[in-house]
Amino acid sequence: MSERFTPLVIVRVHELALKGQNRPFFKRALYENLSYALRDLPVSRIQERALRFIVRLTDPAAWPEVSERLRWVFGVANFSLGLETALTVEAMERGLHELLDRYGPPQGSFRIRVKRTNKSFPLTSPELERELGRLVQKRTGAPVDLSEPDVTYTVEVLYDRALVSGDALPGPGGLPIGVSGRVVALLSGGFDSPVAAYRLMKRGCFVTFVHFHAYPYVRPISIEKAVELARHLSRFQPPKNRLIVVPIGDAQRVIALAAEPSLRVVLYRRLMLRIATAIAHEEGAGALVTGESLGQVASQTLENMRAIGAVTDLPLLRPLVGNNKDEIIAEAVRIGTEPISRVPDDDCCTVFVPLHPATRVTVEQAEAAEQAYDVAALVEQCLARRTVYEGDPFRWDPLMALAAATA
């Protein structure tokens, strides 16, 4: 029992396991994201083994911080703290003894789960589970529960070694950031758009955030919320995060003076999509993302969504289109954006808005209304006054956007 093992973290992949010939591309992206997430922690190296990543710790005390950061890496199905042993039953038993020495006996019931990648290993998975289970039960006296145990010890039998670990913690799943290209997400201060951006991140997209505000016609709190939401979501992304804040209050005033009141919301949204499209082309992004949910507000009827989306030449992704508000808020709670979104603010679309906005605007009606003002000039004016935040999101200062909006 004197043998000591180097602690390691076993990171198991999610959808990456289903990929075929392009799997190396996905594995490389996940490796880079893991390396960035753990860049300043006592980790000696990261190795890929049979669709698992092995993270070797030089200091076991780093485990709480390592586990916290792995919760933010897309592509990770789950991960657990463990160790590596030789490919013998005796070595696996010594590994289980080491786990029990380091972290104590199970608090309640337990089970042993064996995953046998190496099918030539002489014992079958059930045989090895029984063998190792007897060891843990004899040493700790803990009861075995195969259906709902308090602790699951996992033994993974590879071709040249075995991995012995304790309970697995869940990762976010999905695809590694970057494998699906870049998108531009319209980020308000509400519940919907942060969840929509999160869903595209989970599909492997790198997201550039764009926030529109109407300061000084409304309070500046929406800018502060957008910065906080972008900071929170940026934990899921490697470096070079970008948030672009665009003032559109003056442009909205021009539209309000020139257009029929009932059309204003649709015209505001068309302006925002034009600006976001210009930014997307600059960013090399392949699509726009919004938090629209069908029928939720006046601008989100089928007719109005068609009239708004007609101004962009890029795919317009609406990942929440079939979700109701309760479902969206529940997801916001789960991903941690709900407390920020719940703070009251003034959305830019509430500026110069009539009591009864039109719910069935056609593309032709919108285009006719836009003849009363210079759309291209408004887009250029708004873009010229934008504020760009990039780099470390925790150094972003909302006052930058306020200064630019009033310059």
Backbone hydrogen bonds in HBPLUS format (Angstrom, degrees):
<---DONOR---> <-ACCEPTOR-->    atom                        ^
c    i                          cat <-CA-CA->   ^        H-A-AA   ^      H-
h    n   atom  resd res      DA  || num        DHA   H-A  angle D-A-AA Bond
n    s   type  num  typ     dist DA aas  dist angle  dist       angle   num
A0057-LEU N   A0007-PRO O   3.21 MM  50  5.87 161.5  2.25 142.3 147.2     1
A0008-LEU N   A0082-GLY O   2.97 MM  74  5.46 161.5  2.01 141.3 141.7     2
A0082-GLY N   A0008-LEU O   2.81 MM  74  5.46 172.3  1.82 169.0 168.1     3
A0009-VAL N   A0055-VAL O   2.72 MM  46  4.94 158.8  1.77 144.0 151.5     4
A0055-VAL N   A0009-VAL O   2.88 MM  46  4.94 174.1  1.89 152.6 154.7     5
A0010-ILE N   A0080-SER O   2.87 MM  70  5.40 165.8  1.89 163.5 164.2     6
A0080-SER N   A0010-ILE O   3.05 MM  70  5.40 145.6  2.18 134.9 145.3     7
A0011-VAL N   A0053-PHE O   2.83 MM  42  4.94 171.8  1.83 157.8 158.6     8
A0053-PHE N   A0011-VAL O   2.81 MM  42  4.94 164.5  1.84 146.9 152.2     9
A0012-ARG N   A0078-ASN O   2.87 MM  66  5.47 171.3  1.88 168.0 170.0    10
A0077-ALA N   A0012-ARG O   2.76 MM  65  5.59 152.9  1.84 147.0 154.7    11
A0014-HIS N   A0075-GLY O   2.99 MM  61  5.39 136.5  2.18 144.7 143.1    12
A0017-ALA N   A0014-HIS O   3.27 MM   3  6.24 162.7  2.30 126.0 127.8    13
A0018-LEU N   A0015-GLU O   2.84 MM   3  5.52 159.4  1.88 122.8 129.1    14
A0019-LYS N   A0016-LEU O   3.15 MM   3  5.47 165.1  2.17 112.7 117.4    15
A0023-ARG N   A0020-GLY O   3.05 MM   3  5.46 157.1  2.10 120.1 121.2    16
A0025-PHE N   A0022-ASN O   3.11 MM   3  5.57 131.3  2.35 111.2 122.6    17
A0026-PHE N   A0023-ARG O   3.02 MM   3  5.20 115.6  2.45 103.1 118.3    18
A0027-LYS N   A0023-ARG O   2.88 MM   4  6.15 162.2  1.91 161.8 167.7    19
A0028-ARG N   A0024-PRO O   2.91 MM   4  6.00 156.2  1.97 144.7 150.8    20
A0029-ALA N   A0025-PHE O   3.15 MM   4  6.37 156.0  2.21 141.6 147.8    21
A0030-LEU N   A0026-PHE O   3.00 MM   4  6.26 160.0  2.04 149.7 154.9    22
A0031-TYR N   A0027-LYS O   2.86 MM   4  6.05 157.9  1.91 148.4 155.0    23
A0032-GLU N   A0028-ARG O   2.98 MM   4  6.21 160.4  2.01 149.3 153.8    24
A0033-ASN N   A0029-ALA O   2.98 MM   4  6.23 155.8  2.04 146.9 153.7    25
A0034-LEU N   A0030-LEU O   2.84 MM   4  6.04 158.5  1.88 153.2 158.8    26
A0035-SER N   A0031-TYR O   2.88 MM   4  6.05 160.0  1.92 149.4 155.4    27
A0036-TYR N   A0032-GLU O   2.99 MM   4  6.20 154.0  2.06 144.0 150.5    28
A0037-ALA N   A0033-ASN O   2.97 MM   4  6.15 163.5  2.00 146.0 150.8    29
A0038-LEU N   A0034-LEU O   3.05 MM   4  6.21 149.8  2.14 150.2 157.0    30
A0039-ARG N   A0036-TYR O   3.23 MM   3  4.90 169.4  2.25 107.6 108.3    31
A0041-LEU N   A0038-LEU O   3.19 MM   3  5.52 168.2  2.21 123.4 122.6    32
A0043-VAL N   A0041-LEU O   2.69 MM   2  5.66 127.2  1.97 117.9 101.1    33
A0058-THR N   A0042-PRO O   2.93 MM  16  5.41 172.6  1.93 140.1 142.5    34
A0044-SER N   A0056-ARG O   2.92 MM  12  5.65 147.3  2.03 147.9 157.2    35
A0056-ARG N   A0045-ARG O   3.15 MM  11  5.77 169.4  2.16 168.2 171.3    36
A0047-GLN N   A0054-ILE O   2.92 MM   7  5.04 159.6  1.96 139.3 145.3    37
A0054-ILE N   A0047-GLN O   2.61 MM   7  5.04 160.3  1.65 153.4 159.8    38
A0049-ARG N   A0052-ARG O   2.62 MM   3  5.03 166.1  1.64 154.3 159.6    39
A0052-ARG N   A0049-ARG O   2.84 MM   3  5.03 123.8  2.16 104.4 120.9    40
A0062-ALA N   A0059-ASP O   2.96 MM   3  5.80 170.4  1.97 129.2 132.3    41
A0063-TRP N   A0060-PRO O   3.13 MM   3  5.75 170.7  2.14 121.3 123.7    42
A0066-VAL N   A0062-ALA O   2.94 MM   4  6.10 164.0  1.96 161.1 166.0    43
A0067-SER N   A0063-TRP O   2.84 MM   4  5.96 169.3  1.85 162.1 163.9    44
A0068-GLU N   A0064-PRO O   3.08 MM   4  6.25 150.6  2.17 139.5 147.3    45
A0069-ARG N   A0065-GLU O   3.08 MM   4  6.32 160.6  2.12 149.9 154.0    46
A0070-LEU N   A0066-VAL O   3.00 MM   4  6.23 153.9  2.07 153.0 160.4    47
A0071-ARG N   A0068-GLU O   3.33 MM   3  5.50 141.0  2.49  98.5 108.7    48
A0072-TRP N   A0069-ARG O   2.99 MM   3  5.51 162.0  2.02 114.5 120.4    49
A0073-VAL N   A0070-LEU O   3.30 MM   3  5.31 172.3  2.30 110.2 110.4    50
A0076-VAL N   A0073-VAL O   3.37 MM   3  6.16 153.2  2.44 138.0 140.3    51
A0075-GLY N   A0173-GLY O   2.76 MM  98  4.87 166.8  1.77 120.3 123.9    52
A0173-GLY N   A0076-VAL O   2.81 MM  97  4.98 147.4  1.92 150.0 144.4    53
A0171-GLY N   A0077-ALA O   2.93 MM  94  4.93 173.1  1.93 120.5 118.3    54
A0079-PHE N   A0169-LEU O   2.92 MM  90  5.40 148.4  2.03 146.6 156.9    55
A0169-LEU N   A0079-PHE O   2.74 MM  90  5.40 168.7  1.75 163.2 161.2    56
A0166-GLY N   A0081-LEU O   3.21 MM  85  6.16 161.9  2.24 163.1 161.3    57
A0083-LEU N   A0164-VAL O   2.85 MM  81  5.49 146.7  1.96 150.6 161.7    58
A0164-VAL N   A0083-LEU O   2.96 MM  81  5.49 163.3  1.99 156.3 161.4    59
A0085-THR N   A0162-ALA O   2.87 MM  77  5.21 165.2  1.89 150.7 154.0    60
A0162-ALA N   A0085-THR O   3.04 MM  77  5.21 163.7  2.07 139.6 141.3    61
A0092-MET N   A0088-THR O   3.05 MM   4  6.35 157.3  2.10 149.4 155.6    62
A0093-GLU N   A0089-VAL O   2.89 MM   4  6.17 152.8  1.97 150.5 158.4    63
A0094-ARG N   A0090-GLU O   2.98 MM   4  6.31 155.6  2.04 146.2 152.6    64
A0095-GLY N   A0091-ALA O   2.90 MM   4  6.20 147.5  2.01 142.4 152.1    65
A0096-LEU N   A0092-MET O   2.95 MM   4  6.31 152.0  2.03 148.6 155.0    66
A0097-HIS N   A0093-GLU O   2.95 MM   4  6.28 159.0  2.00 151.3 157.1    67
A0098-GLU N   A0094-ARG O   2.92 MM   4  6.18 151.6  2.01 144.1 152.0    68
A0099-LEU N   A0095-GLY O   2.97 MM   4  6.32 154.7  2.04 148.0 154.4    69
A0100-LEU N   A0096-LEU O   2.97 MM   4  6.25 162.6  2.00 152.3 156.8    70
A0101-ASP N   A0097-HIS O   2.82 MM   4  6.08 150.0  1.91 147.4 156.5    71
A0102-ARG N   A0098-GLU O   2.91 MM   4  6.13 160.6  1.95 152.5 156.9    72
A0103-TYR N   A0099-LEU O   2.88 MM   4  5.90 170.9  1.89 156.3 159.2    73
A0104-GLY N   A0100-LEU O   2.88 MM   4  4.69 133.1  2.10 125.8 130.1    74
A0150-ASP N   A0109-SER O   3.18 MM  41  5.12 133.7  2.41 100.6 112.6    75
A0151-VAL N   A0109-SER O   3.12 MM  42  6.44 136.4  2.31 135.5 148.2    76
A0110-PHE N   A0143-PRO O   2.99 MM  33  6.50 144.8  2.12 152.5 163.6    77
A0145-ASP N   A0110-PHE O   2.96 MM  35  5.75 159.5  2.00 144.9 149.5    78
A0111-ARG N   A0151-VAL O   3.08 MM  40  6.68 131.5  2.33 150.3 163.2    79
A0153-TYR N   A0111-ARG O   2.97 MM  42  6.31 169.7  1.98 167.4 166.7    80
A0113-ARG N   A0153-TYR O   2.80 MM  40  6.14 164.0  1.82 163.5 166.8    81
A0155-VAL N   A0113-ARG O   2.86 MM  42  6.22 158.5  1.91 155.4 160.1    82
A0115-LYS N   A0155-VAL O   2.87 MM  40  6.27 158.7  1.92 151.2 157.3    83
A0157-VAL N   A0115-LYS O   2.79 MM  42  6.14 155.5  1.85 155.5 164.0    84
A0117-THR N   A0157-VAL O   2.99 MM  40  5.77 123.3  2.32 136.7 152.2    85
A0118-ASN N   A0157-VAL O   3.04 MM  39  5.95 157.2  2.10 150.7 153.0    86
A0121-PHE N   A0118-ASN O   3.25 MM   3  5.88 168.0  2.26 117.7 120.4    87
A0128-LEU N   A0124-THR O   2.99 MM   4  6.20 163.7  2.01 156.1 160.2    88
A0129-GLU N   A0125-SER O   2.91 MM   4  6.08 155.7  1.96 153.1 160.5    89
A0130-ARG N   A0126-PRO O   3.02 MM   4  6.23 157.0  2.08 146.6 151.5    90
A0131-GLU N   A0127-GLU O   3.02 MM   4  6.26 160.0  2.06 147.4 153.2    91
A0132-LEU N   A0128-LEU O   2.95 MM   4  6.09 172.8  1.95 155.2 156.4    92
A0133-GLY N   A0129-GLU O   2.83 MM   4  5.76 147.9  1.94 140.1 150.3    93
A0134-ARG N   A0130-ARG O   3.04 MM   4  6.16 153.3  2.11 145.8 150.4    94
A0136-VAL N   A0132-LEU O   3.18 MM   4  6.58 162.8  2.21 154.2 156.2    95
A0137-GLN N   A0133-GLY O   2.94 MM   4  6.10 166.2  1.96 153.7 158.1    96
A0138-LYS N   A0134-ARG O   2.87 MM   4  5.91 158.3  1.91 145.8 152.0    97
A0139-ARG N   A0135-LEU O   3.02 MM   4  6.22 156.9  2.08 149.4 155.5    98
A0140-THR N   A0136-VAL O   2.90 MM   4  5.95 163.4  1.92 152.9 157.4    99
A0141-GLY N   A0137-GLN O   2.74 MM   4  4.86 146.3  1.85 130.0 139.7   100
A0154-THR N   A0165-SER O   2.89 MM  11  5.26 149.3  1.98 138.3 147.6   101
A0165-SER N   A0154-THR O   2.88 MM  11  5.26 157.0  1.93 154.6 160.8   102
A0156-GLU N   A0163-LEU O   2.80 MM   7  5.00 161.8  1.84 147.0 152.7   103
A0163-LEU N   A0156-GLU O   2.92 MM   7  5.00 154.2  1.99 136.6 145.1   104
A0158-LEU N   A0161-ARG O   2.91 MM   3  5.39 145.1  2.04 156.8 168.1   105
A0175-LEU N   A0202-LYS O   2.89 MM  27  5.85 163.0  1.92 150.5 155.6   106
A0179-VAL N   A0176-PRO O   3.38 MM   3  6.21 174.0  2.38 141.7 142.5   107
A0178-GLY N   A0204-GLY O   2.83 MM  26  5.39 131.3  2.06 116.5 125.5   108
A0180-SER N   A0204-GLY O   2.95 MM  24  4.92 165.2  1.98 128.8 124.3   109
A0206-PHE N   A0181-GLY O   2.84 MM  25  6.17 162.9  1.87 151.9 157.2   110
A0286-GLY N   A0182-ARG O   2.85 MM 104  6.12 161.0  1.89 164.9 158.8   111
A0183-VAL N   A0206-PHE O   2.95 MM  23  6.35 152.5  2.02 155.7 161.9   112
A0208-THR N   A0183-VAL O   2.94 MM  25  6.31 163.2  1.97 159.1 164.6   113
A0184-VAL N   A0287-ALA O   3.05 MM 103  6.46 162.3  2.08 155.5 160.0   114
A0289-VAL N   A0184-VAL O   2.84 MM 105  6.10 140.5  1.99 152.6 153.4   115
A0185-ALA N   A0208-THR O   2.88 MM  23  6.18 158.0  1.93 156.2 163.7   116
A0210-VAL N   A0185-ALA O   2.92 MM  25  6.08 152.5  1.99 161.6 159.0   117
A0186-LEU N   A0289-VAL O   2.97 MM 103  6.23 163.8  2.00 175.3 170.0   118
A0187-LEU N   A0210-VAL O   2.73 MM  23  5.64 166.1  1.75 146.7 151.7   119
A0195-VAL N   A0192-ASP O   3.09 MM   3  5.44 118.7  2.48 107.2 121.7   120
A0196-ALA N   A0192-ASP O   2.98 MM   4  6.29 156.3  2.04 154.6 162.4   121
A0197-ALA N   A0193-SER O   2.94 MM   4  6.16 160.5  1.98 151.4 155.8   122
A0198-TYR N   A0194-PRO O   2.93 MM   4  6.14 157.6  1.98 144.9 151.3   123
A0199-ARG N   A0195-VAL O   2.98 MM   4  6.25 156.2  2.04 149.1 154.6   124
A0200-LEU N   A0196-ALA O   3.23 MM   4  6.58 150.1  2.33 146.1 153.1   125
A0201-MET N   A0197-ALA O   2.98 MM   4  6.30 154.1  2.05 150.8 158.7   126
A0202-LYS N   A0198-TYR O   2.91 MM   4  6.21 155.9  1.97 151.6 158.3   127
A0203-ARG N   A0200-LEU O   3.09 MM   3  4.99 135.0  2.30  93.0 105.8   128
A0205-CYS N   A0200-LEU O   3.07 MM   5  5.59 158.3  2.12 147.3 145.0   129
A0204-GLY N   A0201-MET O   2.84 MM   3  5.19 153.0  1.91 117.5 119.4   130
A0209-PHE N   A0242-ARG O   3.02 MM  33  6.28 162.4  2.05 160.2 155.1   131
A0244-ILE N   A0209-PHE O   2.79 MM  35  6.15 160.0  1.83 148.2 154.1   132
A0211-HIS N   A0244-ILE O   2.83 MM  33  6.23 158.4  1.88 151.2 158.1   133
A0246-VAL N   A0211-HIS O   2.76 MM  35  6.12 166.5  1.77 166.4 171.2   134
A0213-HIS N   A0246-VAL O   3.08 MM  33  6.41 154.2  2.15 149.6 153.2   135
A0248-ILE N   A0213-HIS O   2.85 MM  35  6.03 170.3  1.86 171.8 174.1   136
A0217-TYR N   A0214-ALA O   2.74 MM   3  5.61 138.9  1.91 142.7 144.4   137
A0223-ILE N   A0220-PRO O   3.01 MM   3  5.64 135.1  2.22 116.4 127.0   138
A0225-LYS N   A0221-ILE O   2.90 MM   4  6.19 157.7  1.95 153.4 159.6   139
A0226-ALA N   A0222-SER O   2.89 MM   4  6.07 153.9  1.96 142.2 149.5   140
A0227-VAL N   A0223-ILE O   2.99 MM   4  6.27 158.5  2.03 153.2 158.2   141
A0228-GLU N   A0224-GLU O   3.05 MM   4  6.31 159.6  2.09 145.6 151.2   142
A0229-LEU N   A0225-LYS O   2.80 MM   4  6.02 158.9  1.85 153.7 159.7   143
A0230-ALA N   A0226-ALA O   2.88 MM   4  6.01 160.7  1.92 147.4 153.0   144
A0231-ARG N   A0227-VAL O   2.90 MM   4  6.09 152.4  1.98 145.2 153.2   145
A0232-HIS N   A0228-GLU O   2.98 MM   4  6.22 161.5  2.02 146.6 151.2   146
A0233-LEU N   A0229-LEU O   2.93 MM   4  6.16 172.2  1.94 156.5 158.1   147
A0234-SER N   A0230-ALA O   2.87 MM   4  5.81 141.4  2.02 140.4 150.8   148
A0235-ARG N   A0232-HIS O   3.26 MM   3  5.81 161.5  2.30 110.9 116.4   149
A0236-PHE N   A0233-LEU O   3.04 MM   3  5.86 160.0  2.08 121.1 126.0   150
A0237-GLN N   A0234-SER O   3.01 MM   3  5.09 152.2  2.09 103.7 112.4   151
A0243-LEU N   A0389-TYR O   2.89 MM 146  5.01 158.9  1.94 140.4 146.5   152
A0389-TYR N   A0243-LEU O   2.74 MM 146  5.01 172.2  1.74 165.0 166.0   153
A0245-VAL N   A0387-THR O   2.82 MM 142  5.09 164.2  1.84 157.7 159.7   154
A0387-THR N   A0245-VAL O   2.82 MM 142  5.09 157.1  1.87 147.4 155.3   155
A0252-GLN N   A0248-ILE O   2.86 MM   4  6.12 153.2  1.94 155.3 163.7   156
A0253-ARG N   A0249-GLY O   3.02 MM   4  6.31 146.4  2.14 144.1 153.1   157
A0254-VAL N   A0250-ASP O   3.13 MM   4  6.49 152.2  2.21 144.7 151.3   158
A0255-ILE N   A0251-ALA O   3.02 MM   4  6.35 161.7  2.06 150.5 155.0   159
A0256-ALA N   A0252-GLN O   2.79 MM   4  5.99 159.7  1.83 150.3 156.3   160
A0257-LEU N   A0253-ARG O   3.05 MM   4  6.24 148.5  2.15 145.9 152.8   161
A0258-ALA N   A0254-VAL O   3.15 MM   4  6.31 136.4  2.35 141.0 152.6   162
A0258-ALA N   A0255-ILE O   3.10 MM   3  5.14 129.7  2.37  96.3 110.0   163
A0259-ALA N   A0255-ILE O   2.85 MM   4  5.72 151.8  1.93 161.7 165.0   164
A0263-LEU N   A0260-GLU O   2.99 MM   3  5.67 153.8  2.06 123.5 131.2   165
A0264-ARG N   A0261-PRO O   3.15 MM   3  5.43 162.1  2.18 113.5 118.9   166
A0358-ALA N   A0262-SER O   2.84 MM  96  4.97 173.3  1.84 128.4 130.8   167
A0267-LEU N   A0263-LEU O   3.05 MM   4  6.25 160.0  2.09 156.6 162.9   168
A0268-TYR N   A0264-ARG O   2.75 MM   4  6.01 154.7  1.81 159.3 166.4   169
A0269-ARG N   A0265-VAL O   2.99 MM   4  6.23 161.8  2.02 149.8 154.5   170
A0270-ARG N   A0266-VAL O   2.92 MM   4  6.16 150.0  2.01 145.0 153.6   171
A0271-LEU N   A0267-LEU O   3.03 MM   4  6.23 152.5  2.10 142.4 149.4   172
A0272-MET N   A0268-TYR O   2.97 MM   4  6.34 159.1  2.02 151.0 156.5   173
A0273-LEU N   A0269-ARG O   2.96 MM   4  6.21 159.1  2.01 149.0 154.2   174
A0274-ARG N   A0270-ARG O   3.02 MM   4  6.24 152.4  2.10 144.5 151.8   175
A0275-ILE N   A0271-LEU O   3.03 MM   4  6.34 160.5  2.07 153.3 158.2   176
A0276-ALA N   A0272-MET O   2.84 MM   4  6.05 166.4  1.86 153.7 157.9   177
A0277-THR N   A0273-LEU O   2.84 MM   4  5.92 147.8  1.94 141.6 150.3   178
A0278-ALA N   A0274-ARG O   3.05 MM   4  6.35 156.7  2.11 146.3 151.5   179
A0279-ILE N   A0275-ILE O   3.00 MM   4  6.34 158.2  2.05 151.6 157.7   180
A0280-ALA N   A0276-ALA O   2.82 MM   4  6.00 154.1  1.89 144.7 152.5   181
A0281-HIS N   A0277-THR O   3.00 MM   4  6.28 155.7  2.06 151.1 156.1   182
A0282-GLU N   A0278-ALA O   3.16 MM   4  6.44 153.8  2.23 142.4 149.5   183
A0283-GLU N   A0279-ILE O   2.87 MM   4  6.11 148.2  1.97 149.8 159.4   184
A0284-GLY N   A0280-ALA O   2.95 MM   4  5.98 117.9  2.35 139.4 154.3   185
A0285-ALA N   A0280-ALA O   2.87 MM   5  4.87 159.5  1.91 149.3 148.8   186
A0284-GLY N   A0281-HIS O   3.35 MM   3  5.13 147.4  2.46  92.8 102.0   187
A0288-LEU N   A0315-PRO O   2.96 MM  27  6.33 164.8  1.98 167.0 171.7   188
A0317-LEU N   A0288-LEU O   2.75 MM  29  5.97 169.6  1.77 162.1 159.2   189
A0290-THR N   A0317-LEU O   3.05 MM  27  6.47 156.9  2.11 168.6 175.5   190
A0296-GLN N   A0293-SER O   3.04 MM   3  5.62 164.1  2.07 145.1 143.2   191
A0294-LEU N   A0321-VAL O   3.00 MM  27  5.15 152.6  2.08 122.0 128.8   192
A0295-GLY N   A0300-GLN O   2.73 MM   5  5.27 177.3  1.73 139.9 140.2   193
A0300-GLN N   A0297-VAL O   2.95 MM   3  5.43 160.9  1.98 118.6 124.6   194
A0305-MET N   A0301-THR O   2.84 MM   4  5.94 161.6  1.87 157.1 162.7   195
A0306-ARG N   A0302-LEU O   3.00 MM   4  6.16 149.6  2.10 143.1 151.0   196
A0307-ALA N   A0303-GLU O   2.97 MM   4  6.28 158.8  2.02 148.7 154.6   197
A0308-ILE N   A0304-ASN O   2.87 MM   4  6.05 152.5  1.95 148.8 156.0   198
A0309-GLY N   A0305-MET O   2.92 MM   4  5.94 167.1  1.93 144.8 149.1   199
A0310-ALA N   A0306-ARG O   3.13 MM   4  6.06 130.0  2.39 142.2 152.2   200
A0312-THR N   A0309-GLY O   3.39 MM   3  6.07 171.0  2.39 121.0 123.1   201
A0321-VAL N   A0318-ARG O   3.17 MM   3  5.51 165.9  2.19 124.8 124.5   202
A0323-ASN N   A0320-LEU O   2.94 MM   3  5.26 171.3  1.95 122.9 125.7   203
A0328-ILE N   A0324-ASN O   3.08 MM   4  6.36 157.3  2.13 152.1 159.0   204
A0329-ILE N   A0325-LYS O   2.88 MM   4  6.09 165.5  1.90 158.2 161.4   205
A0330-ALA N   A0326-ASP O   2.97 MM   4  6.12 155.5  2.03 144.8 151.8   206
A0331-GLU N   A0327-GLU O   3.13 MM   4  6.40 150.1  2.22 141.8 149.0   207
A0332-ALA N   A0328-ILE O   2.91 MM   4  6.21 150.4  2.00 145.6 154.8   208
A0333-VAL N   A0329-ILE O   2.89 MM   4  6.19 150.2  1.98 150.4 157.5   209
A0334-ARG N   A0330-ALA O   3.16 MM   4  6.41 156.7  2.21 139.8 145.7   210
A0335-ILE N   A0331-GLU O   2.98 MM   4  6.26 153.2  2.05 152.7 158.7   211
A0336-GLY N   A0332-ALA O   3.00 MM   4  5.94 118.2  2.39 136.2 149.8   212
A0337-THR N   A0332-ALA O   3.02 MM   5  5.15 130.2  2.27 146.8 151.2   213
A0338-GLU N   A0332-ALA O   3.22 MM   6  4.80 151.4  2.31 113.4 108.3   214
A0336-GLY N   A0333-VAL O   3.32 MM   3  5.20 147.6  2.43  96.1 105.4   215
A0341-SER N   A0337-THR O   3.03 MM   4  6.24 170.9  2.04 161.7 164.6   216
A0342-ARG N   A0338-GLU O   2.95 MM   4  5.95 144.0  2.08 152.8 161.2   217
A0343-VAL N   A0340-ILE O   3.31 MM   3  5.86 155.7  2.37 113.0 118.9   218
A0350-THR N   A0347-ASP O   3.00 MM   3  5.60 165.0  2.03 118.8 123.0   219
A0351-VAL N   A0348-CYS O   3.24 MM   3  5.73 168.3  2.25 115.2 117.9   220
A0366-ALA N   A0362-THR O   3.09 MM   4  6.38 163.8  2.12 153.0 156.8   221
A0367-GLU N   A0363-VAL O   2.94 MM   4  6.14 163.8  1.96 153.2 157.7   222
A0368-ALA N   A0364-GLU O   2.97 MM   4  6.08 154.2  2.04 144.7 151.6   223
A0369-ALA N   A0365-GLN O   3.00 MM   4  6.22 157.6  2.05 148.2 153.9   224
A0370-GLU N   A0366-ALA O   3.07 MM   4  6.29 146.6  2.18 145.8 154.6   225
A0371-GLN N   A0368-ALA O   3.19 MM   3  5.47 158.4  2.24 105.6 112.2   226
A0372-ALA N   A0369-ALA O   3.29 MM   3  6.07 170.3  2.30 118.8 121.7   227
A0373-TYR N   A0370-GLU O   3.41 MM   3  5.82 172.6  2.41 111.1 113.2   228
A0378-LEU N   A0374-ASP O   3.14 MM   4  6.44 156.7  2.20 150.3 156.5   229
A0379-VAL N   A0375-VAL O   3.02 MM   4  6.35 159.9  2.06 156.6 162.0   230
A0380-GLU N   A0376-ALA O   3.04 MM   4  6.29 162.0  2.07 149.1 153.5   231
A0381-GLN N   A0377-ALA O   2.89 MM   4  6.10 157.8  1.94 149.9 156.3   232
A0382-CYS N   A0378-LEU O   2.99 MM   4  6.18 161.7  2.02 152.0 156.1   233
A0383-LEU N   A0379-VAL O   2.99 MM   4  6.18 164.7  2.02 151.7 156.2   234
A0384-ALA N   A0380-GLU O   2.96 MM   4  6.06 150.5  2.05 145.0 152.8   235
A0385-ARG N   A0382-CYS O   3.12 MM   3  5.38 143.9  2.26 103.2 113.4   236
A0386-ARG N   A0383-LEU O   3.29 MM   3  5.28 168.9  2.30 108.2 109.4   237
A0395-ARG N   A0392-ASP O   3.09 MM   3  5.77 162.3  2.12 122.8 125.4   238
A0396-TRP N   A0393-PRO O   3.24 MM   3  5.33 166.4  2.26 105.9 109.5   239
A0400-MET N   A0397-ASP O   3.03 MM   3  5.89 161.4  2.07 126.2 130.5   240
A0401-ALA N   A0398-PRO O   3.10 MM   3  5.65 127.6  2.38 111.1 121.5   241
A0402-LEU N   A0398-PRO O   3.43 MM   4  6.86 154.9  2.50 145.6 152.4   242
A0403-ALA N   A0399-LEU O   2.95 MM   4  6.15 160.4  1.99 152.1 156.5   243
A0404-ALA N   A0400-MET O   3.06 MM   4  6.31 154.8  2.12 144.8 151.7   244
A0405-ALA N   A0401-ALA O   2.91 MM   4  6.06 152.1  1.99 145.2 152.8   245
A0406-THR N   A0402-LEU O   3.21 MM   4  6.37 139.2  2.38 143.0 151.7   246
A0407-ALA N   A0404-ALA O   3.37 MM   3  5.16 158.1  2.42  96.2 102.5   247
